[in-house]
Amino acid sequence: MEVLDDLARAYLSRAEHSPDPHTAESDRQRAADALLLIAQRHPPADAVPLLEQALDAAPDHEASLAL
């Protein structure tokens, strides 16, 4: 889990500093994917903040919206 969390943070940081909007969007989607995987391994009450973070990163992240 810790590795996925680190990966999500790295993607978010890279997206924040990327001059290329397409790269930034891709990194935000990847971060949302990682956060979703973490959320799926937690009880629902603990998963909510992770899903919120995923949707903050990528508001149109379909899998996070579905949960």
MOTA-V617962 format. One record per run of one state. SS is the DSSP state (alpha for helix, beta for strand, coil for the rest). FROM is the first residue (numbers start at 0). TO is the last residue. If there is no record, write none. Layout:
ss-><SS | SS>
from-><FROM | FROM>
to-><TO | TO>
//
This chain:
ss-><coil | alpha | coil | alpha | coil | alpha | coil | alpha | coil>
from-><0 | 1 | 17 | 20 | 40 | 43 | 57 | 61 | 66>
to-><0 | 16 | 19 | 39 | 42 | 56 | 60 | 65 | 66>
//
